[in-house]
Each structure stands twice: as C-alpha cells, then as structure tokens.
Amino acid sequence: MIAQIHKGILGGFSGKVGIIVGAIWRGKDIIRSLPKPSQKAPIEKQVQQQLKFALTIAFLTPLNAIQSRFYVNGRGAKSRINLALSYILYEAVQIVAGLPELMYNKVLITKGDLTGFQNANITAAANEVLNLTWTNNADQGNASIDEQINIVSYSSIDKAFAIFENIATRDAESISINLPSIYSGQSMQVWAYINSSQREQACNSLYLGEVQLQ
C-alpha cells in the first residue's frame, strides 16, 4: 500500500517508522507499508536442509567404524565422524528438482595423509565379482608394501554397503572380491582406500566409479 503525504505540520520523512516506510518518489513525499515477509522460501530451504542432513546421516552411519579411525586428525572418534558428516553435507550433496542427491564422485570415505593409489582400475566379472588392479607405489612418499587395501561398494537401490577390509597389501597389485548375490545385475558405486598396517592412518579414498555387476 502506497500513499502520498501532503505537506502539513510535520512534512515528509525518509526511512522506516514502525510498520511504515517514508520516501521521496518523483518529487513527492510518500509512505508505504512494509511488505509481509514470505514464509515460503525460508520454509522450503529449511526442509531441503533437513532432507540433506537425513540423507547424509543415513548414508554415513554404516561407515562410522571406518571414519571414526580414518578421517583426518579429528580429536577422537566422534570428532572424526562429525568431520566426515560436515564434508559430505556441504561438498557432496546437491539439490536436484528440490530433493537432495549424493554426488558419489565427491564422497570421501576416508581422508588422510598416507600415499594413495597409483593407476587403480576396477572391472566387473561374472557372478558378482569385482577385480581391482593398481601399481605398487611403495617407493613413493610415506608408503610401504605392508599397507592394507580396502574396497567399499554401495548399492543406491538397496541403500546398503558391501565393505571388504584388509583384503590385500599394497605390493599385491591386484585383488578379486565376490559381492553378495543379492546385488546381481545392479550398478554399484565403488571406492577404495589404503590404511597403514598399524591402522593409524589412511589415504584419501579413491572413487573408482559406477560398476555394472554381471
């Protein structure tokens, strides 16, 4: 609502007073009421944030045991889990058509300073088999031959993980794993990471891509 002020004892004014605003428009002193704040946008944004949080929690909960040990240098298991949650929530979730979706290529299962993989590649074979190959780079950085290889796979259909820990050492250069038959024919998101033999540190996990099981 807009009204013109005709010069009187007080004249016009500029600025906000209570629920009205005074201004000069085309040389005239006017007043208008403050618009009522819309609740639609804040509510929608709040709901989206709640959905993002719920999606992230559901995705990360099965990984708590891994991330409580191998997620950067947080002070204690709870701190590491919270750091993983914060990273995924703000860096690996996007809104598509009003709903949150995980960006699997940005997900970090582990995060650390250990030397990671070199030339890693994963392929699928018959009977739900995954074959992982890599180059032994034990001569690089802080790597050593006895460090452990781990594979994490995820079904977006079943919202479930198949996790294989300490299945080979860095110098092995290849490993095959058998996924449960319930995943037959599904596409799996796959990551791998390496941790020290003392289980004190790990590398940044490597996203190996989406693999179609045979």
C-alpha positions as a printed Julia matrix, in Angstrom:
214×3 Matrix{Float64}:
  0.0     0.0     0.0
  1.37    3.43   -1.02
  0.04    6.88   -0.02
  1.16   10.43   -0.73
  1.89   12.82    2.12
  0.56   16.33    1.61
  2.68   18.93    3.34
  1.47   19.54    6.82
  2.95   20.49   10.13
  5.37   17.56   10.05
  6.06   17.36    6.32
  7.53   14.24    4.74
 10.1    11.85    6.16
 12.55    9.27    4.94
 13.18    5.88    6.46
 11.24    3.3     8.43
  8.97    4.1    11.34
  7.24    1.09   12.84
  5.45   -0.73   10.04
  5.64    2.12    7.5
  8.4     3.48    5.28
  8.74    7.1     4.16
 10.47    8.1     0.91
 10.55   10.64   -1.92
  9.27    9.31   -5.23
  9.16   11.54   -8.35
  9.45   14.58   -6.16
  6.59   13.6    -3.89
  6.68   12.52   -0.27
  5.09    9.1     0.06
  4.62    6.45    2.69
  4.06    2.74    2.21
  3.54   -0.22    4.48
  6.25   -2.8     4.95
  5.63   -5.94    2.9
  4.73   -9.01    4.9
  7.68  -11.4     4.98
  7.1   -14.51    2.9
  7.49  -17.76    4.77
  7.61  -19.92    1.65
 11.3   -19.57    0.78
 12.69  -19.99    4.32
 10.43  -23.0     4.96
 11.42  -24.61    1.66
 15.1   -24.03    2.34
 14.77  -25.38    5.86
 13.05  -28.53    4.62
 15.75  -29.04    1.99
 18.44  -28.7     4.64
 16.66  -31.24    6.84
 16.42  -33.66    3.91
 20.11  -33.17    3.1
 21.02  -33.89    6.71
 18.82  -37.02    6.84
 20.3   -38.32    3.57
 23.86  -37.75    4.77
 23.27  -39.41    8.15
 21.65  -42.46    6.54
 24.49  -42.82    4.05
 27.33  -42.38    6.56
 26.07  -44.38    9.55
 27.3   -47.76    8.18
 30.73  -46.15    7.66
 31.12  -44.87   11.23
 33.55  -47.61   12.26
 35.83  -46.74    9.34
 35.57  -42.98    9.64
 35.99  -42.95   13.41
 39.53  -44.2    12.74
 40.47  -42.97    9.3
 39.02  -39.49    8.81
 41.72  -36.81    9.1
 43.09  -35.89   12.51
 39.94  -35.18   14.47
 40.23  -35.39   18.22
 38.6   -38.72   18.95
 36.18  -40.95   17.08
 33.17  -38.64   17.47
 35.09  -35.67   16.09
 36.21  -37.63   13.02
 32.65  -38.78   12.33
 31.41  -35.19   12.63
 34.11  -34.01   10.21
 33.02  -36.65    7.7
 29.39  -35.61    8.12
 30.2   -31.94    7.59
 32.27  -32.63    4.48
 29.64  -34.82    2.8
 26.79  -32.47    3.75
 28.4   -29.37    2.25
 30.61  -30.8    -0.52
 28.98  -33.99   -1.8
 25.2   -33.34   -1.74
 23.35  -31.36   -4.4
 19.71  -30.37   -4.81
 18.02  -31.77   -7.93
 14.36  -30.93   -8.59
 14.01  -29.83   -4.98
 15.44  -33.03   -3.49
 18.97  -33.84   -2.25
 21.19  -36.26   -4.13
 24.65  -37.6    -3.32
 27.48  -36.77   -5.72
 29.34  -40.07   -5.39
 32.44  -38.83   -7.18
 32.93  -36.24   -4.42
 32.38  -38.6    -1.49
 35.42  -39.29    0.66
 35.12  -42.5     2.68
 38.49  -41.84    4.32
 40.65  -38.74    4.45
 44.29  -38.72    5.42
 47.94  -38.14    4.56
 49.0   -41.65    3.57
 50.16  -42.05   -0.03
 47.21  -43.2    -2.12
 46.71  -45.43   -5.15
 48.55  -45.28   -8.44
 46.88  -46.43  -11.68
 43.94  -48.05   -9.89
 41.24  -49.62  -12.06
 38.19  -51.75  -11.34
 36.25  -54.07  -13.63
 33.36  -56.49  -13.2
 33.37  -60.2   -13.99
 30.72  -62.92  -13.91
 28.99  -63.91  -10.67
 29.18  -60.51   -8.94
 32.99  -60.4    -8.99
 34.96  -57.14   -8.88
 38.6   -57.08   -9.98
 40.79  -54.27   -8.67
 44.26  -53.63  -10.09
 46.83  -50.98   -9.22
 50.54  -50.22   -9.4
 52.71  -50.94   -6.39
 53.98  -47.49   -5.4
 55.54  -48.45   -2.08
 58.61  -46.39   -3.02
 56.59  -43.15   -3.07
 56.08  -40.7    -0.22
 55.28  -42.37    3.09
 54.01  -45.61    1.51
 55.17  -49.12    2.42
 54.49  -52.58    1.0
 52.61  -53.93    4.02
 49.81  -51.36    3.98
 46.28  -52.69    3.61
 43.9   -52.42    0.64
 40.18  -51.91    1.3
 37.13  -51.73   -1.0
 33.79  -50.08   -0.23
 30.84  -50.65   -2.58
 27.37  -49.16   -2.33
 24.01  -50.05   -3.85
 21.87  -46.96   -4.38
 18.88  -49.28   -4.93
 19.15  -51.14   -1.63
 20.81  -48.21    0.21
 23.36  -50.72    1.5
 27.14  -51.2     1.6
 29.32  -54.21    0.92
 32.65  -53.5     2.61
 35.86  -55.52    2.24
 38.64  -54.59    4.66
 42.3   -55.57    4.71
 41.95  -57.82    1.65
 45.45  -57.33    0.22
 48.69  -55.41    0.72
 49.95  -52.54   -1.4
 52.5   -54.72   -3.19
 49.88  -57.29   -4.34
 48.81  -55.09   -7.28
 45.51  -56.94   -7.8
 42.6   -58.46   -5.88
 39.24  -60.03   -6.7
 36.2   -59.88   -4.44
 32.81  -61.57   -4.58
 29.82  -59.4    -3.77
 26.67  -60.98   -2.33
 24.35  -62.4    -5.0
 21.57  -60.01   -3.91
 23.42  -57.32   -5.89
 23.34  -59.32   -9.12
 22.74  -57.08  -12.11
 22.94  -53.89  -10.09
 25.18  -50.89  -10.63
 27.48  -50.36   -7.64
 29.32  -47.23   -6.58
 32.85  -48.26   -5.62
 35.65  -46.66   -3.61
 38.99  -48.0    -2.37
 41.39  -46.82    0.3
 44.68  -47.84    1.87
 45.48  -47.83    5.57
 48.7   -48.41    7.45
 49.38  -51.85    8.93
 49.11  -50.31   12.41
 45.68  -48.88   11.43
 46.81  -45.42   12.48
 46.35  -43.53    9.23
 44.87  -43.82    5.75
 44.93  -42.14    2.37
 42.12  -40.13    0.82
 39.71  -42.72   -0.54
 39.6   -43.07   -4.32
 36.28  -43.11   -6.17
 36.55  -45.86   -8.79
 33.23  -45.14  -10.44
 29.94  -46.9   -11.06
 30.35  -50.56  -11.96
 27.65  -52.75  -13.54
 27.7   -56.22  -11.96
 27.38  -59.23  -14.25
